[in-house]
Amino acid sequence: MKPLTEVLIQIDDAIERYQTLDLKMVSDQSEILQQLTTSLYDLAKHRVDYHEKFNSVYLNSQAKTNAAKEKEAELRVPELYKIKHLDRKAEKVADTIRTTIATNRQR
C-alpha cells in the first residue's frame, strides 16, 4: 500500500491539473479522473486501517462515557478525520469531472 502522504499528493495533483485544464480536453480529463479514482481507492484502504486503529483506541479507552471515548480516539487517530473529509471532497471533484467528460463528448 502506498504511504498516505503519497496518496494525498496524488489527489492534490489530479485536482490541480483539473483546475487548470481546458474543459474541452476530454482525453486529459479521463487521465485525471483515472488518477483521482485510483488514488481514492488507495485512500479507502488507509481509511479502513485508520478506522481499525480508531476502534481499538475507542474500545480500550478507560473513559466512562461514549463521548469521552470518541474524543480520545479522535485525538489519538486524527488521520481518520482528515481522510473522511478529503474523501468526500475528492469524490465530488471526480463526479464533476465525469459530468464534464460526458457533456463534452456529446458535443
N, C-alpha and C positions, 0 to 999 in steps of 0.2 A: 504494500500500500504506500502511495506517495505521502510524504510528510504534509501535514495540514498547511503549513506556510506556503508550500509549493502549490497546493490546490487553490488556495486563496489568491495567490499571484496569478494563476492561470485564469481564474474567474474575472479578476480585475482587468487583466489584459484583454480578454474577449469583450468585455463591456466597453472598455476604452476604444478598442478597434471599431466596435459597432457605432459608437457615438460620433466618430469622425468619418464614417463611411457614407458615400453617396447611396441613397436608398434604392437606386435602380441597379446596383451591383448585386444581383441575386446570387451568383456563384460565391462571391466573397461572404455574403451573409450566411450562406449554407455552411461554409467553413467555420465561421464564427459560432454558428449555432451548434455545430458538431463539437467544437472545443468547449463551449459552455455546458452542453448537456453531459459530456463525458466528465467534465470537472464536477458537475453537480452529483454525478454518480459517485465519484471519489469522496465528495463531501458527505454524502449519505452514509458511506462506510465509516467515516470518522464520527458522524452523529451517533451511530449505533455504539461505537466504542465509548464515547463520552457519556452517553446515556447510561450505559452499564456502570461506569465509574460513579455517576451521579446517584444511581440507585444504591450502589454499595455504600456510599457515604450516608445517604438518607437512612438506609436500613440499619446501619451500625452506629448511628448517632445516639448520643446519650441524652439528647434534648427531650423534654417532656411532651411538647406539642408537635403536631404535624407541621405547623407553620415554622416553628424553630428548626425542625429537621430539614425542611425545604430550604430555608435561608442558609443553613450551614452547608448544605450540598451545593447551592448556587455559588457560595463564596469559595468553596474548595474546588469546584469544577466550572469555572467561568467560561470555558470554551464552548460548553453546550449552548449557553445563551447566545453567544456570538454566531455559532453555526446555525441555530434555528432562524435567526433574523436574516442572516446573509442568504440562507437557502430560499426563504420566501421571496426576497427581493430579486435574487438572480433568476428564480423561476418566472417572475413577472417579465423580466427582460427577455428571457427565452420565448415566452408567449408572444411578446411584441415582435420579436424577430420572425417568428413563424407567420404571424399575421402580415408583416411587411413582405415576406417572401411570397406568400400566397397572392397578395394584392398585385405585386409587380410581375408575377408570372402570367397573370390574366391579361396584362396589357400587351 
